[in-house]
Amino acid sequence: MVYTHGGIWQNVWLENVPANYVEGIKLKPDLEGVHITLERIGCVEATVCGFRAIVTLHNGETLEQTFESCEEYLKLTDYVCADGSAQPRLWTPENPYLYSMKIVTDMDEVETYFALRTIDIRNVEGVNRICLNGEPIFWHGVLDQGYFSDGIYLPAEPEEYERDILRMKELGMNMLRKHIKVEPEAFFYYCDKHGMLVMQDMVNSGGYSFLRDTALPTLGMKRMKDTRKIGKRRKELYRKHVEQVISQLYSHPCIVAYTIFNEGWGQFDSDAMYDFVKKLDDSRLIDATSGWFWQKKSDFDSEHIYFKTRDLTVKERPLLVSECGGYSRKIAEHCFNLKRSYGYGSAGDEKALTDMITDMYRKMILPGIPKGVCGCVYTQLSDVEDEVNGLYTYDRKVCKVDKEAMRKLAEELKL
């Protein structure tokens, strides 16, 4: 999908604020508490720059703590509720517990939420694995381009984001790769609420060559230096956009990884960009070069595999199959274009499509998990115009696969 667009499509609002107000809150959790950083406007020496944090616990009790600066740590492990229950409660896809919190300053009051969770890579019984809260987890994901038949970039109502998330959870998915698009806050809130992990792509920048960036790598030429000539201005703009995306999404517990470059599009200095992103946010994992044109630095190896299945070779780093499958099934009554269709193999009915998907996982993904395959991203959540390789139709009215068979597959993939 390639669209040229302009104008405002994210949320915009007006807000009346005091002279000394909270412009933003940066939350970085661990398994015992949360680091809180307030971004204050109008905070000067004559102003009290501390704050009160009031956290609502699972039983309705409140934990209140006063801090003297704008950067503090709120620890929950020492608190025991009146009923004897202990804190904290961790956030997982199965139990996505969110703490409500109110921040009160001398002039302002804001409400937010946070969750306690960590994501990292650890050696588990001799195999490097992605771990959530210290426990190995397999990323059973799907590519989510975020396009809708009733609004293209946006759905007719924000609740459609929630419905998409719940549709994928019903199929057993625990991760969405948000593909080259940054959604409004509602999408990330619903992922936080329902325990859907998110791998967020940065938006492509720079020139694209079908021959260099798609055709040749698909034929096997996946090793190439990322030293193409890209102008200084474009590099600066891309770094600025990366910084803004990370700043916007930093406090969402659902965000577990970033993709910097996808399939070579606009790729430059990826090792330096890895360091740049890691400095901005060292609490998430990074796929520096998704698909091909890998350099030295990334938190896992990342491959796109279409048209075939093959034996997966895992090296020192975990291996993420960050795109695969993409089998098409066209349903005429729910199709954008009757004359054209795009996919990586076709199926005529629900059973055929389900069999193609489950066979691919059982032949290629499941045998690789003991060796260190850490996740798989199936292409894709829904059809997008001529692309009819979604698990759902473009209008989301038809699920094209057998739900029970997909849930059974998800159980087989659990570590």
C-alpha positions in Angstrom: 0.0 0.0 0.0 1.3 3.4 -1.0 -0.7 6.5 -0.4 0.2 10.2 -0.8 -1.6 12.3 1.7 -1.6 15.6 3.6 -3.5 17.4 6.2 -4.5 16.5 9.8 -5.8 13.0 10.5 -4.7 12.5 14.1 -6.7 13.9 17.0 -6.7 17.6 17.7 -8.1 19.5 20.6 -8.1 22.8 22.5 -7.5 22.9 26.2 -7.5 25.7 28.7 -4.4 25.4 31.0 -3.0 27.3 34.0 0.3 29.2 33.8 2.2 26.2 35.3 0.8 23.1 33.8 1.7 19.5 33.1 2.4 19.2 29.4 3.3 15.5 29.5 4.0 12.5 31.7 6.8 10.0 30.9 6.3 6.6 32.7 8.9 3.9 32.7 7.9 0.8 34.7 9.8 -2.2 36.1 8.4 -5.0 38.2 8.3 -3.1 41.5 7.1 0.4 40.5 7.2 3.1 38.0 9.6 6.0 37.2 7.6 9.2 36.7 8.9 12.2 34.9 6.7 15.3 34.5 7.1 17.7 31.6 6.2 21.0 33.2 5.5 24.3 31.5 6.0 27.5 33.6 7.9 25.7 36.3 10.5 28.2 37.7 12.4 28.6 40.9 9.6 30.5 42.6 7.1 27.7 41.8 6.8 24.5 43.7 7.8 21.8 41.1 6.9 18.8 43.1 3.7 16.7 42.8 1.4 14.2 44.5 0.7 10.9 42.9 -2.6 9.2 43.9 -2.8 5.6 42.6 -6.1 3.6 42.7 -5.5 -0.1 43.6 -7.5 -3.2 42.6 -9.8 -3.1 45.7 -10.5 0.6 45.5 -7.9 1.7 48.1 -5.6 4.6 47.1 -1.9 4.9 47.5 -0.8 8.5 47.8 2.8 9.8 47.8 4.2 13.3 47.6 7.4 14.1 45.7 9.6 17.2 45.7 10.9 17.1 42.1 9.6 16.3 38.6 11.5 13.1 38.3 10.6 10.4 40.9 10.1 6.7 41.5 6.9 5.3 42.9 7.5 1.9 44.5 4.5 -0.4 45.0 6.1 -3.6 46.4 6.2 -2.2 50.0 2.5 -1.6 50.1 0.0 -4.1 51.5 -3.7 -3.5 51.2 -6.0 -3.5 54.2 -7.4 -6.9 53.1 -3.9 -8.3 53.2 -3.4 -8.5 49.4 0.0 -7.4 48.2 1.2 -5.2 45.4 2.2 -5.0 42.6 0.1 -6.6 39.9 1.9 -7.2 36.6 0.6 -6.5 33.1 0.4 -9.5 30.7 -1.6 -10.4 27.6 -3.7 -12.7 29.8 -4.1 -10.2 32.6 -3.5 -6.7 31.4 -3.8 -4.9 34.7 -3.7 -1.1 34.6 -3.2 1.2 37.5 -5.2 4.4 37.5 -3.2 7.4 38.7 -3.9 11.1 39.4 -1.1 13.6 39.3 -1.7 16.8 41.3 0.6 19.9 41.2 0.2 23.3 42.8 -1.8 24.5 39.7 -2.8 21.5 37.7 -4.4 18.1 38.0 -4.2 15.3 35.4 -5.3 11.7 35.2 -3.4 8.8 33.6 -2.7 5.1 34.0 0.4 2.9 34.0 1.2 -0.8 34.1 4.1 -2.8 35.4 5.9 -5.0 32.9 9.4 -5.5 31.4 10.5 -6.8 28.0 14.0 -8.0 27.4 16.1 -10.9 26.0 17.4 -13.5 28.3 19.2 -16.8 28.0 16.8 -19.5 29.0 18.2 -23.1 29.2 20.9 -22.2 26.6 18.6 -20.4 24.2 18.2 -16.6 23.9 14.5 -15.7 24.2 12.3 -12.7 24.4 11.0 -12.5 27.9 8.0 -10.6 29.3 8.3 -9.9 33.0 11.3 -12.3 33.0 9.3 -15.2 31.5 9.8 -16.5 27.9 7.0 -15.5 25.5 6.4 -16.3 21.9 5.2 -13.3 19.8 2.2 -14.8 17.9 1.6 -11.7 15.8 -0.2 -10.4 12.7 0.7 -7.5 10.4 -1.7 -4.6 11.0 -1.6 -1.9 8.3 -4.5 0.0 9.9 -6.7 0.7 6.9 -10.5 0.7 6.9 -13.0 0.5 4.1 -15.1 3.3 5.6 -12.4 5.8 6.2 -9.0 4.5 4.8 -6.7 6.0 7.4 -9.3 6.0 10.2 -12.3 3.9 11.0 -15.8 5.4 11.2 -15.6 5.2 15.0 -12.6 4.7 17.4 -14.2 1.6 18.8 -13.4 -0.2 15.6 -9.8 -0.3 16.8 -10.9 -2.2 19.9 -12.9 -4.6 17.7 -9.9 -5.3 15.5 -7.8 -6.1 18.6 -10.5 -8.4 20.1 -10.9 -10.1 16.7 -7.2 -11.0 16.7 -7.2 -12.0 20.4 -10.1 -14.4 19.5 -7.8 -16.0 17.0 -5.1 -16.5 19.6 -2.9 -13.6 18.6 -0.9 -11.7 21.3 0.9 -9.2 19.1 0.2 -6.7 16.4 3.0 -5.3 14.2 1.7 -1.8 13.5 3.0 -1.4 10.0 4.5 1.9 8.9 1.7 3.9 10.4 1.2 5.6 13.8 -2.4 5.4 15.0 -4.4 7.8 17.2 -4.1 7.3 21.0 -7.3 5.3 21.1 -5.7 2.3 19.3 -2.8 2.1 21.8 -5.2 2.6 24.8 -7.3 -0.4 23.6 -4.1 -2.5 23.2 -3.1 -1.5 26.8 -6.6 -2.4 28.0 -6.8 -5.7 26.3 -3.2 -6.9 26.6 -2.2 -6.8 23.0 1.5 -6.4 22.5 2.5 -3.9 19.8 5.6 -3.8 17.6 5.6 -0.2 16.2 7.1 0.5 12.8 8.6 3.9 12.0 7.1 5.5 9.0 9.1 4.9 5.8 11.2 7.8 4.5 13.5 8.2 1.5 13.5 6.7 -2.0 12.1 3.3 -2.8 13.3 1.1 -5.6 11.2 -2.0 -6.5 14.2 -3.7 -8.1 16.6 -3.0 -5.2 14.3 -3.1 -2.2 11.8 -5.8 -3.2 12.6 -7.9 -6.3 16.2 -8.7 -5.7 15.8 -9.5 -2.0 12.8 -11.7 -2.8 15.1 -13.7 -5.1 17.6 -14.1 -2.3 19.9 -11.0 -2.5 19.3 -9.9 1.1 22.8 -8.7 1.9 23.5 -5.1 1.0 25.2 -2.1 2.7 22.9 0.7 3.8 25.2 3.4 2.5 23.0 4.7 -0.3 23.0 8.5 -0.8 20.3 10.1 1.2 20.3 13.8 1.8 21.2 15.4 5.1 17.9 17.1 5.3 15.9 13.9 4.9 18.1 12.1 7.5 17.5 14.9 10.0 13.7 14.8 9.3 13.6 11.1 9.8 15.4 11.2 13.1 13.1 13.9 14.2 10.0 11.9 13.3 11.5 8.8 15.1 12.1 10.9 18.2 8.5 12.2 18.1 7.0 8.7 17.7 8.9 7.4 20.6 8.0 10.4 22.8 4.3 9.9 21.9 4.2 6.2 22.7 6.8 5.9 25.5 4.3 5.4 28.3 2.1 2.8 26.7 2.7 -0.7 28.2 1.6 -2.4 25.0 4.6 -1.1 23.1 7.3 -3.8 23.3 9.4 -3.1 20.2 10.2 -0.7 17.4 11.0 -1.3 13.7 13.4 1.3 12.4 13.6 0.3 8.7 11.4 -2.0 6.7 12.7 -3.9 3.6 15.3 -1.3 2.9 12.9 1.6 2.2 14.8 4.8 3.0 17.4 2.8 5.0 20.6 4.5 6.1 23.2 4.1 8.8 21.0 1.5 10.5 23.7 0.7 13.2 23.9 4.3 14.2 20.0 4.5 14.1 19.9 1.5 16.4 22.1 3.4 18.9 19.9 6.5 18.4 16.7 4.7 19.2 18.2 2.7 22.1 19.3 6.0 23.7 15.8 7.4 23.4 14.2 4.3 24.8 16.2 1.4 26.3 13.2 -0.3 27.7 12.0 -1.8 24.3 13.5 -4.1 21.8 14.5 -3.0 18.3 14.3 -4.5 14.9 16.7 -2.3 13.1 16.3 -3.8 9.6 13.1 -5.8 9.1 13.2 -8.3 6.3 16.7 -7.9 4.8 19.7 -5.6 4.4 20.8 -6.5 7.9 23.8 -4.8 9.4 25.5 -5.5 12.7 23.1 -4.1 15.4 19.6 -5.3 16.2 18.0 -7.1 19.2 17.0 -10.0 17.0 17.4 -11.3 13.5 14.4 -10.4 11.3 13.3 -12.2 8.1 10.4 -11.9 5.7 9.5 -15.2 4.1 6.9 -15.5 1.4 6.0 -18.0 -1.3 7.6 -21.0 0.5 8.4 -22.6 3.8 12.0 -23.4 4.7 14.1 -24.6 7.6 15.0 -21.7 9.8 18.6 -21.1 11.0 18.9 -19.4 14.3 22.2 -17.8 15.2 23.1 -16.1 18.5 20.2 -13.7 18.5 16.6 -14.8 18.6 15.0 -15.0 15.1 11.7 -13.1 14.4 9.9 -14.0 11.2 8.6 -10.5 10.9 6.4 -11.1 7.8 5.2 -14.3 6.2 2.2 -16.1 4.7 0.0 -13.6 3.1 -2.3 -16.2 1.5 -5.3 -14.8 -0.4 -8.9 -15.7 -0.3 -11.2 -13.5 -2.3 -14.9 -13.1 -1.2 -16.7 -11.4 -4.0 -19.5 -9.9 -1.8 -16.9 -8.3 0.5 -14.2 -7.3 -2.1 -12.9 -3.9 -3.0 -11.9 -4.8 -6.6 -13.4 -7.8 -8.4 -10.8 -7.6 -11.2 -7.6 -7.4 -9.2 -6.2 -9.3 -6.2 -2.8 -9.6 -4.5 -1.4 -12.3 -2.2 1.3 -14.9 -1.9 -0.7 -18.0 -2.8 -4.5 -18.4 -3.0 -7.2 -20.5 -1.3 -10.8 -21.1 -2.4 -12.5 -21.5 0.9 -12.2 -21.3 4.7 -10.8 -24.8 5.2 -8.2 -24.4 2.4 -7.0 -21.0 3.7 -6.8 -22.3 7.3 -4.9 -25.4 6.2 -2.4 -23.3 4.3 -1.8 -21.1 7.4 -1.6 -23.9 9.9 0.6 -26.0 7.7 3.1 -23.2 7.3 3.3 -22.7 11.0 3.7 -26.4 11.7 6.3 -27.0 9.0 8.4 -23.8 9.5 7.7 -22.0 12.8 7.1 -24.7 15.3 10.3 -26.7 14.5 12.3 -23.5 14.9 11.0 -22.5 18.4 13.3 -24.9 20.3 16.2 -23.4 18.4 15.3 -19.7 19.2 12.6 -18.6 16.8 11.0 -15.9 19.1 8.0 -14.9 17.1 6.1 -14.8 13.8 4.1 -12.0 12.1 1.5 -13.3 9.7 0.4 -11.0 6.8 -2.2 -9.7 7.5 -5.1 -8.6 9.8 -7.5 -7.7 7.1 -7.7 -7.2 3.3 -6.6 -3.8 2.1 -8.2 -2.9 -1.2 -6.5 -5.2 -3.8 -4.6 -7.1 -1.1 -7.0 -9.9 -0.3 -4.6 -11.8 2.1 -6.3 -10.7 5.3 -7.7 -12.9 8.1 -10.7 -10.7 7.8 -12.3 -9.0 4.8 -11.7 -5.3 4.3 -15.1 -4.4 5.8 -14.4 -6.8 8.7 -17.7 -8.5 8.2 -16.2 -12.0 7.4 -13.5 -13.9 9.2 -11.9 -16.0 6.4 -10.3 -18.7 8.6 -11.6 -21.3 11.0 -11.4 -19.6 14.4 -11.2 -22.8 16.5 -8.3 -24.1 14.3 -6.5 -20.8 14.8 -6.9 -21.0 18.5 -5.6 -24.5 18.6 -2.5 -23.4 16.6 -2.0 -20.5 19.1 -1.9 -23.0 22.0 0.8 -25.1 20.2 2.9 -21.9 19.9 3.0 -21.1 23.6 6.3 -21.5 25.3 
